[in-house]
Amino acid sequence: MKRLFVLFFLFITASGFSQTKKIKVLSSEYSEADEKKYPGATILIGNVKIAHEGATLDCKQALLYKKENIFKALGEVVIEQGDSIIQYSDYTIYNGNTKKATSWGNVEVNDKEMKMSTDTLYFDRKEQVLYYQSGGTITDKKNTLKSRKGTYYLEDKKFSAKSKVTVVNPDHFLESNHLDYYTNSSLAYLYGPSTITNLKDSTKIYSERGFYDTNTEVSYFVKRAKLFLKDRTVEADSLYYDKRKGFASATNRIKVIDTIQNMVTKGNYAELYEEKDSLFIIKKAVAISVHDKDSMYVHGDKILITGKTEERIVRIFNDVKIFKSNLQGKCDSIHTSQVTGLTRMFRSPVLWSGKSQITGDSIQLLSDKETNKLDSLFVFQNAFMIEKDSLSIDDYNQIKGRNIYGKFDGNDLRTMLVKGNAESLYHNRNDETNKLETITKEIASDIEFTLEDNEIMQTKYFKKSEGKTFPPSEFPEDQKKFRGFLWRGKEQPLTMEDIFISDKDKYKVKKKDNRPILDKAKKEVLKAKRQFSKELEKKEKEKVYNFKKE
């Protein structure tokens, strides 16, 4: 049985070799043999032309090794394969058994889509693949591509370039270490660190995996994507960018850096419109302003930033929380103008500064436009400041008035003025024993107090009308809390991570409020994602070609 198998194998092998077609000489002006100089070869001179399985080769001189089925061409070598390609070179060696050609010296290849030039080119006719390993250039109607190593797949019209790759056209300059480029569609698929630079406005895109349409200037990146605009840098896990429309869409671990205003915005979904100078970001969205290495974090369900540089308006909506080491806050929405430096808090606003809670119908913060530091605090209508007595469960120091005006120094509250119908209630303790000794209630037109380390150190009353100090046992129980008292200590974010804790148990948010509308731009994003996913799948399944020279 084993013997029969061996005989069968030898028969099949012999049949395979016998079916290999020999190189056929179509013409030459002169032929001879010189066994001493070229053993086993036929020397062909003048207008030499051969044919082999759908391809022809023309040259000035050649050596044909009939037994080995090898052809060595010299001088003005031209290879034509049907109407698919035509190749020019100074020298070529062609093996009729393997259907492989090696050409060198001013090599140029032309097809309907592109022109390739290199010093040394390898052509595998069985696989329909051309490749070089010592530098080459491909030029089509749109782009000029250069790389150190390159492979051109004739059937797919795909050029795979590696090592020091550049793609240049009048609008863009692309650098990469690995990309696939389709000459029939001008599409580029990037598989390594790549940078695309717009030559007109110096806009840059960086990514380590992605897709780029050189015709439409639409790109989609899925690894370490970065978009560098004039005054913003956008980083994300995935990024879609339409340069002509000035539209960008980013997903997951987004970081938008305002290089002019020293502001960072983060989230997990964002849209940016260059012409409208607007940025929309949701899904764990947070705006970060840097203040002398002590950043302020503001989180909300949605963040909308509009306007040109230094004229921007920042709007943060729904369940807004603020965290800074010495200042925290909460409200429903926030409006910040970088023109005036004014931040306004709306709907049940509250601030915490040290041990103090500050509330009112409306709270505003004013920042210095040049330094970006907090300058002033304004609390309008029903201003209320509460400080919990640290040694008592139900005792609170309280200040109430029509409005409160505060002043910051080095980002810390230093002075505060309670203006109009001011009232105060203090629990006075012994400095040594901390025992509660008296409770003082004062009424005045205005009250001014000075803070140090976020604690009240000095109080000054204006036009005091009445006041009284009580022993703790004699203080009326029904006067322990001013009218409108509301302690909101449980809502205070104590760490930066606390600002992302949702209030779903308290406020029901409709799903549609947090769901981005799928407009035409988003459909284009999805289309690009699907297109790139198909290409990645194809890349994984693609046959690995062995370029080792036989």
C-alpha positions in Angstrom: 0.0 0.0 0.0 2.8 2.4 1.0 4.6 1.6 -2.3 1.5 2.4 -4.3 1.2 5.7 -2.5 4.8 6.6 -3.3 4.3 5.7 -7.0 1.1 7.8 -7.2 2.9 10.8 -5.6 5.8 10.5 -8.1 3.3 10.3 -10.9 1.4 13.4 -9.8 4.6 15.3 -9.3 6.0 14.4 -12.7 2.7 15.3 -14.3 2.9 18.7 -12.6 6.3 19.5 -13.9 5.5 18.3 -17.3 2.6 20.7 -17.4 4.9 23.7 -16.8 4.9 25.7 -20.0 8.3 26.6 -21.5 9.3 30.1 -22.4 8.7 30.7 -26.1 11.0 32.9 -28.2 8.9 35.0 -30.6 11.7 36.9 -32.2 15.4 37.9 -32.2 17.7 39.2 -34.8 20.6 36.9 -33.9 21.1 33.8 -31.7 24.1 31.7 -30.9 25.6 29.4 -28.2 28.8 29.8 -26.2 29.2 26.8 -23.9 32.5 28.1 -22.5 31.2 31.5 -21.5 27.4 30.7 -21.0 27.0 27.0 -20.5 23.5 25.7 -21.3 22.3 29.1 -22.6 21.1 30.4 -25.9 22.4 33.9 -26.6 19.7 36.2 -28.1 20.6 39.6 -29.6 18.5 42.4 -31.1 14.8 43.0 -30.7 14.4 39.9 -28.5 10.8 39.0 -27.6 9.5 36.1 -25.6 6.1 34.9 -24.4 5.0 32.9 -21.4 1.5 32.2 -20.2 -0.2 35.5 -21.0 2.9 37.8 -20.7 5.5 39.0 -23.1 9.0 40.3 -22.5 11.0 42.5 -24.9 14.7 43.5 -24.6 17.9 44.2 -26.5 19.9 41.1 -25.4 19.1 37.9 -23.4 20.2 34.5 -22.3 17.7 31.7 -22.5 18.3 28.6 -20.3 15.8 26.1 -22.0 16.5 23.3 -19.6 16.0 25.4 -16.4 13.3 27.5 -18.2 15.0 30.7 -17.1 15.3 33.9 -19.1 17.9 36.7 -18.4 17.2 40.0 -20.2 19.5 43.0 -20.6 18.8 46.5 -22.0 15.4 48.3 -22.4 13.5 45.5 -20.8 9.7 45.6 -21.2 7.3 43.2 -19.6 3.6 43.3 -20.5 0.9 41.3 -18.9 -2.2 41.6 -21.0 -3.7 45.0 -20.5 -3.1 45.0 -16.8 0.5 46.3 -16.4 3.6 47.2 -18.4 7.0 47.2 -16.7 10.3 48.8 -17.8 13.8 48.1 -16.4 17.5 47.8 -17.4 17.8 44.1 -16.3 15.4 41.2 -15.6 15.7 37.6 -14.6 12.5 35.5 -15.3 11.9 32.0 -14.1 9.2 30.2 -16.2 8.7 27.5 -13.6 7.9 29.7 -10.7 6.6 32.6 -12.8 8.7 35.0 -10.8 10.7 37.9 -12.2 13.4 40.0 -10.6 14.1 43.4 -12.3 16.6 46.1 -11.4 17.9 49.4 -12.8 15.4 52.2 -13.3 12.4 50.0 -12.8 9.0 51.5 -13.7 5.6 49.9 -13.7 2.4 51.4 -15.2 -1.2 50.2 -15.0 -4.5 52.1 -15.5 -4.5 53.4 -11.9 -0.8 54.2 -11.0 2.8 54.4 -11.9 5.5 52.7 -9.7 9.2 53.4 -9.7 12.0 51.7 -7.8 15.5 50.4 -8.2 14.8 46.7 -7.7 11.4 45.0 -8.1 10.1 41.5 -7.6 7.1 40.2 -9.6 5.3 37.0 -8.6 2.9 36.3 -11.5 1.2 33.4 -9.8 0.1 35.5 -6.9 -0.1 38.7 -9.0 2.0 40.6 -6.6 4.8 43.2 -7.1 7.1 44.2 -4.3 10.3 46.1 -3.5 12.5 46.2 -0.4 14.9 49.1 -1.0 12.6 52.1 -1.5 10.0 53.0 -4.1 7.4 55.5 -5.2 3.8 55.1 -6.4 2.0 57.9 -8.2 -1.7 58.1 -9.1 -4.0 60.9 -10.1 -4.4 62.1 -6.5 -1.3 61.1 -4.5 2.4 60.4 -4.5 3.3 57.5 -2.1 6.8 56.7 -1.0 8.1 53.9 1.3 11.1 51.8 2.0 9.2 48.5 1.5 6.1 48.1 -0.6 3.8 45.4 -2.1 1.3 45.9 -4.8 -1.6 43.4 -5.2 -2.7 43.7 -8.9 -6.1 42.1 -8.5 -7.2 44.3 -5.5 -5.3 47.4 -6.7 -3.9 47.6 -3.2 -0.5 48.8 -2.2 0.8 47.8 1.2 3.6 50.0 2.3 5.9 49.7 5.3 8.7 51.7 6.9 9.0 55.5 6.4 5.8 55.8 4.4 4.7 59.2 3.1 1.6 60.1 1.0 1.6 63.6 -0.4 -0.9 65.6 -2.4 -1.5 69.4 -2.7 -3.7 69.4 0.4 -2.2 66.8 2.8 1.0 65.2 3.9 0.6 61.7 5.5 3.4 59.9 7.4 3.2 56.3 8.6 5.2 53.2 9.2 2.5 50.8 7.7 -0.5 51.5 5.5 -2.6 49.9 2.8 -3.5 52.2 -0.1 -6.0 51.4 -2.9 -5.0 53.1 -6.1 -8.5 52.7 -7.6 -10.3 54.5 -4.8 -7.5 56.6 -3.1 -8.4 55.1 0.3 -5.7 54.5 2.9 -5.9 52.1 5.9 -3.4 52.8 8.6 -1.9 50.1 10.8 0.9 51.9 12.7 1.8 55.3 14.2 0.6 57.8 11.5 0.2 61.6 11.2 -1.9 63.5 8.6 -1.0 67.2 8.2 -3.2 69.6 6.4 -0.9 71.8 4.4 -3.3 74.7 4.2 -4.1 75.3 7.9 -1.6 73.0 9.7 -4.3 70.9 11.2 -2.9 67.5 12.3 -4.3 64.1 13.0 -2.4 61.3 14.8 -3.4 57.7 15.2 -2.0 54.2 15.3 -4.9 52.5 13.4 -7.5 54.0 11.2 -9.0 54.8 7.8 -8.4 57.9 5.6 -10.2 58.8 2.4 -7.8 61.1 0.5 -10.6 62.2 -1.9 -13.2 63.3 0.6 -10.8 64.1 3.5 -12.9 61.9 5.8 -11.0 59.8 8.4 -11.9 57.4 11.1 -9.4 56.2 13.8 -9.7 53.6 16.4 -6.4 53.6 18.4 -4.8 56.5 20.2 -6.5 59.1 18.0 -5.5 62.8 18.4 -6.8 65.8 16.4 -4.7 68.9 16.6 -6.7 72.1 15.7 -5.6 75.7 16.1 -6.7 76.1 19.7 -7.9 72.6 20.6 -6.5 69.1 20.9 -8.9 66.2 20.8 -7.9 62.8 22.1 -10.1 59.7 22.1 -10.2 55.9 21.7 -12.0 56.4 18.4 -12.3 59.5 16.3 -14.3 60.4 13.1 -13.2 63.6 11.3 -14.7 65.2 8.1 -12.2 68.0 7.3 -14.3 69.6 4.6 -17.4 69.9 6.9 -15.3 70.8 9.9 -17.0 68.0 11.9 -15.4 65.6 14.4 -17.1 62.9 16.5 -15.2 61.1 19.3 -16.0 58.1 21.4 -14.7 56.8 24.8 -12.0 58.3 27.0 -12.3 61.7 25.3 -10.0 64.6 26.3 -10.4 68.0 24.7 -7.7 70.4 25.6 -8.3 74.2 25.1 -4.7 75.3 24.6 -5.7 79.0 24.9 -8.0 79.0 28.0 -6.1 76.2 29.8 -9.3 74.2 30.1 -9.8 70.4 29.6 -13.1 68.7 28.8 -13.6 65.0 29.2 -16.3 62.5 28.4 -17.2 59.4 26.4 -19.0 60.9 23.4 -18.4 64.3 21.8 -19.2 66.2 18.7 -17.1 69.2 17.5 -18.1 71.7 14.8 -15.2 73.9 13.6 -17.2 76.5 11.7 -19.6 77.1 14.5 -16.8 76.9 17.1 -18.9 74.5 19.2 -18.2 71.4 21.2 -20.9 69.0 22.6 -19.9 66.3 25.1 -21.9 63.8 27.1 -21.5 60.5 29.0 -19.5 61.2 32.2 -18.8 64.7 30.9 -16.5 66.9 33.0 -15.0 70.4 32.4 -11.7 71.0 34.2 -10.2 74.4 34.8 -6.6 74.6 36.1 -6.1 77.0 39.0 -2.4 77.0 40.2 -2.2 73.2 40.2 -5.6 73.0 42.0 -8.0 72.2 39.3 -11.8 72.8 39.4 -13.9 69.9 38.1 -17.5 70.5 36.9 -19.6 67.5 35.9 -23.0 67.4 34.2 -25.0 65.2 31.9 -24.2 67.5 29.0 -21.5 70.1 28.3 -21.9 72.6 25.4 -19.0 75.0 24.6 -19.6 77.6 21.9 -17.9 80.7 20.6 -14.5 81.7 19.3 -11.3 81.8 21.4 -11.6 84.1 24.4 -15.3 84.6 23.6 -16.5 81.1 24.6 -19.6 80.3 26.5 -19.7 77.1 28.5 -23.1 75.6 29.4 -23.4 72.5 31.6 -26.8 70.9 32.1 -28.5 68.5 34.5 -27.3 67.3 37.8 -24.3 69.6 37.9 -21.6 69.0 40.5 -18.5 71.0 41.3 -15.3 69.8 43.0 -12.2 71.8 44.0 -10.1 71.1 47.1 -11.4 74.1 48.9 -14.8 74.6 47.1 -17.6 72.2 46.1 -21.0 72.9 44.6 -24.2 71.5 43.1 -27.0 72.9 40.9 -29.1 72.0 37.9 -27.2 73.9 35.3 -24.2 76.3 34.9 -23.5 79.1 32.4 -19.9 80.5 32.1 -18.8 83.3 29.9 -15.1 83.6 29.2 -15.7 87.1 28.0 -16.8 88.3 31.4 -15.3 85.5 33.5 -18.8 85.1 35.2 -20.2 81.7 36.1 -23.9 81.5 37.0 -25.5 78.6 38.9 -29.2 77.9 38.3 -31.9 76.0 40.2 -31.3 75.1 43.8 -27.6 76.1 43.8 -25.4 75.2 46.7 -21.7 75.8 47.5 -19.5 74.3 50.2 -16.4 76.2 51.3 -14.6 74.4 54.2 -17.2 73.8 56.9 -19.7 76.3 55.4 -22.7 75.7 53.2 -23.9 78.6 51.0 -27.3 78.7 49.3 -29.5 81.2 47.6 -31.9 81.6 44.7 -28.9 82.3 42.4 -25.2 81.9 42.9 -22.5 83.5 40.7 -18.7 83.2 40.7 -16.4 85.7 39.0 -13.0 84.7 37.8 -10.1 86.9 36.7 -10.0 86.6 32.9 -6.2 86.8 32.7 -5.2 84.4 35.5 -8.4 82.3 35.5 -8.4 82.5 39.4 -11.6 82.9 41.4 -12.1 86.6 42.3 -15.6 87.1 43.7 -18.8 85.3 44.9 -22.4 86.6 44.6 -25.4 85.0 46.3 -28.7 86.7 45.3 -32.0 86.5 47.1 -32.5 84.3 50.2 -28.8 84.1 50.9 -28.0 81.5 53.5 -24.7 80.4 55.1 -24.7 77.4 57.4 -21.8 75.9 59.4 -22.4 72.7 61.3 -21.2 72.7 64.9 -18.6 69.9 64.9 -19.3 68.8 68.5 -23.0 68.7 68.3 -25.5 66.6 66.3 -28.2 69.3 65.8 -26.5 72.6 66.3 -25.6 74.9 63.4 -24.0 78.4 63.1 -26.1 80.4 60.6 -26.0 83.6 58.7 -28.9 84.8 56.6 -29.7 87.9 54.5 -30.9 89.2 51.3 -27.6 88.9 49.3 -24.1 87.7 50.1 -20.9 89.1 48.4 -17.6 87.3 48.9 -14.0 88.0 47.9 -11.4 85.3 47.1 -7.7 85.6 47.8 -5.5 83.0 46.3 -8.6 80.9 45.4 -9.7 80.9 49.1 -12.7 82.9 50.4 -11.3 85.7 52.6 -14.1 88.2 53.3 -17.9 87.9 53.0 -20.6 90.6 53.3 -24.2 89.8 54.1 -26.2 92.6 52.7 -29.8 93.4 53.8 -31.9 92.0 56.7 -28.9 90.2 58.0 -29.2 87.7 60.9 -26.7 85.5 62.6 -26.7 82.7 65.1 -23.5 81.5 66.8 -22.6 78.7 69.2 -19.8 79.9 71.4 -17.5 77.3 72.9 -14.6 77.4 75.4 -11.3 77.5 73.5 -9.7 75.0 76.0 -12.5 72.7 76.9 -14.7 73.0 73.8 -17.7 73.2 76.1 -20.7 75.1 74.8 -21.0 78.3 76.9 -23.4 80.6 75.1 -25.6 81.0 72.0 -25.7 84.5 70.4 -28.3 85.7 68.0 -27.8 89.0 66.2 -29.9 91.1 63.7 -28.4 93.9 61.6 -28.7 95.6 58.3 -25.4 94.1 57.1 -22.8 91.7 58.5 -19.2 91.4 57.3 -16.9 88.6 58.4 -13.3 87.5 57.7 -12.3 83.9 57.1 -9.0 82.1 57.5 -8.5 78.5 56.4 -12.3 78.5 55.5 -13.3 79.3 59.1 -14.9 82.6 60.4 -12.3 84.5 62.4 -13.8 88.0 62.8 -17.4 89.4 62.5 -18.5 93.0 62.0 -22.1 94.2 62.3 -23.6 97.3 60.6 -26.6 99.2 62.1 -27.2 96.4 64.6 -30.8 96.7 65.8 -31.0 94.0 68.3 -29.1 91.0 69.6 -29.0 88.7 72.6 -26.7 86.0 74.1 -28.3 83.0 75.9 -27.0 80.3 78.1 -27.5 77.0 76.1 -30.3 75.8 78.5 -32.3 79.0 78.0 -32.1 79.3 74.2 -35.6 78.9 72.7 -35.9 75.5 70.9 -38.0 77.0 68.1 -35.3 79.5 67.2 -32.4 77.0 66.7 -32.9 77.2 62.9 -33.7 80.2 60.8 -36.7 80.2 58.5 -35.7 78.5 55.2 -33.0 76.4 56.9 -32.0 73.4 54.8 -28.9 71.4 55.5 -27.6 69.6 52.3 -24.4 68.1 53.7 -25.2 64.6 52.3 -25.1 66.1 48.7 -21.6 67.5 49.1 -19.0 65.8 46.8 -16.1 65.1 49.1 -13.8 63.8 46.4 -13.4 64.3 42.7 -14.9 60.9 42.0 -18.1 61.9 43.9 -19.2 64.3 41.2 -19.9 61.3 38.9 -22.3 59.7 41.4 -25.8 60.0 39.9 -28.9 61.2 41.7 -31.1 58.8 39.8 -32.9 57.8 43.0 -33.9 61.4 43.5 -34.4 62.6 40.0 -35.7 60.4 37.2 -34.0 61.3 33.9 -35.8 60.2 30.7 -33.6 58.2 28.4 -34.2 60.4 25.5 -32.5 63.3 27.4 -29.1 61.6 27.3 -29.4 59.9 23.9 -27.6 61.7 21.0 -29.8 62.2 17.9 -28.6 60.2 15.0 -28.3 62.9 12.3 -26.7 62.7 8.9 -23.2 63.2 10.3 -23.6 60.3 12.8 -24.8 58.0 10.0 -21.6 58.9 8.1 -19.6 57.9 11.3 -21.3 54.5 11.4 -20.7 54.0 7.7 -16.9 54.7 8.2 -16.9 52.3 11.2 -18.4 49.5 9.2 -16.1 50.1 6.2 -13.0 50.0 8.4 -14.2 46.9 10.3 -14.6 45.1 7.0 -11.1 46.1 6.0 -9.7 44.9 9.4 -11.5 41.5 9.0 -10.1 41.2 5.4 -6.6 42.1 6.7 -6.7 39.2 9.3 -7.9 36.7 6.7 -5.4 37.8 4.0 -2.9 35.3 2.9 0.6 36.0 4.3 2.9 36.1 1.4 6.5 34.9 1.7 8.8 37.4 0.1 12.0 35.4 0.6 14.0 35.2 -2.6 14.2 31.6 -4.0 
